[in-house]
Amino acid sequence: MEKFLQQSKSVDFYYPTISGFVTARGDVFYSDASKLRLKRTLDLAVTVGLLIFVMSWLFPLIALGVKLSSRGPVLFKQRRHGKGNRVFECYKFRTMRINGDSDLKAATKKDPRVTRFGRFLRKTSLDELPQLINVLKGEMSLVGPRPHAVPMGNQFAKEVDNYSFRHVVKPGITGLAQCRGYRGEVECFYDIYGRVKLDHFYVKNWSFFLDVKILFWTGYTVLFRREKAY
């Protein structure tokens, strides 16, 4: 985060072209009620299926692992910015030992706060699964710009022009930026520059099939490209 502050500068974003994810420009979907309903239908169908067939047995196993790894609650709640810049509580499996700065400082590589079991959860992205609850509540979508913790989001908004444009849609459990390798700590200014650029591209070029493509690509990334997950 310190490196980011040292290298940051004001940046404006236009209409980027992302190789491999180019879609036809059309009417912006976030103001189209039928497209929003289609996206919500995909969210609910996949989420309910995962909760019934996967989380019904996986959640208790992960919860047991979290409880055995260190003292504290199973779930970690963090205030993050959502659609319309509204703040909501984002759920995750707890991966860190309890201390005062868990909500303020992003995890870093070899972070001593992260438990051994928590490192496994973060590496496999299983710690994000409780966000399916946020999807059911309508606070998040399966695919969208990843929500940032309130303190970090406030800082990024000061440093990156039009940063808040990413908040015209619901945040996602996964996103285009994560599929393109932007995961983990923001080590320098261009980490957040790249993420926001891809977030803006997603918002301006959304389609049902782009969401499906990102979901499949996320599965591949989690299984085979975990370099920046920690």
N, C-alpha and C positions, 0 to 999 in steps of 0.2 A: 504493500500500500504506500509506503514511504517513497519507493521508486516511482510509483505512479504520480504522486504529487510533484516530484521533482521534474518529471518529463512532460507533464500535462500542458496542453495549450488548447485554445478554442478551435473547435472543428465543426464544420457544417456538413451535413449529409444530403446527397441528392438521390439519384436513382441508380444504385449499383447493379452490375450484372455479375452474377455468381455462376461460374462454370459448373455445369452439372445440375443446377437447380433453376435454370431459366424457365419461367412460366409466362404465359401471355398476359400482358397488362390489360386490365379491364376496370370495371367500377370497383372502388375500394370496398372490400367485403364488410368492414366494420360498421358500415352504414346501411348494409343490405340485410333486412330482417330474414329473408329466406336462406341466405348463406350462413347467417349466425345460427339459425335453427339446425341447419345441416351439420355444422361444426359441433353444436351441443349434442345432437343425436349420436355422432361418432364418440364424443366424450363419454356419454352415459352408457352406450353399448359396450365399449371396451372396458370401462371402469367397473361396471356391474359384473361383467364376465370375470375379470381379474379378482374381484373381491370374493366371488363365489367359489371359483375353481382354484385359485392360487393363494390368496391372502387368508382364506379360512384355515389353512394348515400351516402356511409359512409365517404368518404373523406371530402365533404362539412360540414357534421355534426361535425366531429372531428376538422376541421379547425376553425369552429365557436367557439367551446369550447376552443381551444387554444387561440384565439384572446380575448375572454372574460375573460380568467383566468389571463392574464398579458400582458403587452405591449411587442411588439416584433414580429418577423416574425413567420409564421406558421411552417415552416420547419427549422430544425437545420442541418447544414452541418459540418461534422467532417472528417479530413484527417486520413485515416486508411490504413494499409498495405493490399494489395491484392495479387493476383497470381503473382509469380515471385518477390515478395517483392515490387512491384510497388505501389505507393501511389495513392489513388483515394479519391474522396469526397463521403462519405457515408451519405445518407439521413435518417432523422428521424423526427417525429413530435416533435416540441419543448416541453419539459416538465419542463424546468427550467426557472427561472427568468434570465434575461440577466445580466451577469457579466463577468469579465475578465478571470475567471478560468474554465468556463464551458467546455472548450476544453481540459483542462489539468487534471482535477481531476474527477475520477469516482464517480458516485453517491453512497452514503452510506445510511444505514437505517436511517430514520427520517432526511434526508438531508434537511436543511432549504431552499436550492435553488429550490427544487422541488415544483411546485404549487400543489394545491389540485386536479385539473383536471389532471395535469401531473402525479400525483401518481396513479390515476386510469388507465391512459394509460400505465404506466410502469407495473402495477400489471397484466394487461390483455395482455401485449405485443403488444397492438395496436400501440404504438409509433414506432414499427419497420416496419409497413406496407409501408411507402414510399420507403423502400429498394426494393420494386418490380420494381421501376424505375431503380435502379442499376442492377437488374436482366435483364431487357429489354436491357439495354445498354451493357450487356455482362461483367460487372465488378464484378458481384456476381452470385451465384447460389442459388436456394432455400435451398439446403442442403450443408453444408460444415463447415469447422472450422470458428467460429465466428471471424470477423476481430477486431483487437484491435487498439485503437487510437495510432498514431505514437509514442508519448512519452512513453506510456506504453509498446508498442511492442518492442521498442529499449531496454528498461530496461529488459524485459523478455528474449530477445535474449542474453543478457549478462549473465543471471543467469541460463538458462536452455540449456543444450547441445542439438543440433539438433532442437532447437525451430523452425527454419526457414523451416524445412521440411514440416510443415503444409501449407506453401505457394506455394507448387508445384501445388496446385489446387485452384480454385476460392473460396473465402470465402462464407459462407452461411448466410441466414437469420436465419436459425436454424441449429443445429448440434447434433451429437451424445452426446457430452458433456452436452449440455443443457437438453437433454432428461434424462440424468443420474443424474440430480440435480445440475449441475455446472452452476448456474446463479447468477447474482448480483455481489457484491463487492468481490475482491480478498483480503480476510482477512488474509491469511497466505500462506506460500510457497506451502503447499500441495494443495491449491486450484488451483493454476496454474499448478502444477505438474499433478494433475488429469485431468485437461482440455487438456493439451498437449498430455498426454498419450492416451486419447480417440480420439483426433484429428489424431494422428499418426495411430491408429488402423483403423479409418475410411478411411484414404488415402490408406492404404495398403490392405484393404478388401472391397473396394467399390463394390456395385452391384446395379442394377436398383431397385431390391426389397428391398435392405437396405435403399435406399433413400425413397421409399414409406413407409416403416415401420417407419422411423424417422419422416416423415410428419404426419402420424397418431398418433404416440406417442407424438409429439409436441402438437397436438390438445388436447390430454388427459391431458398433463402437464399444459397447459395454463388454462384449465377449472377446474382442480381438485388439482393441486399441485403448488401453487403460493408462497410458503414460502419464497423463496429467490429473488422474484421479487419486486423491490422497486425503 
